[in-house]
């Protein structure tokens, strides 16, 4: 439920009517997933494709954002993988772009996808 709710909220400029609950299973197949819980309730998760050290998804429930949950999820993933770690973030997702830059990701290149311009980010060192 977290995945679908936050995905629809995050990508509000897209047509989210086709987003489905079972997209989670399809989009994270074969990925390692780390989940943050507060009082046994999932409040965020990160999924990473380990063969390429590629972060595919990172979502934190809106009501828990700004509490370092995303940073802690990244730290947990970093412990299980190696550098450099990469991810793609749509340029219109300005809140996420600012977050990644703030914690040390470097913009490597830009490209186009069916959902708009994305930024390829890379992280080559531990985060604080």
Secondary structure by P-SEA (a helix, b strand, c coil): caaaaaaaaaaccccccccccaaaaaaaccbbbbbbbccccccccccccccccccccccccccccccaaaaaaaaaaaaaccccccccccccaaaaaaaaaaabbbbccccccccccccccccccccc
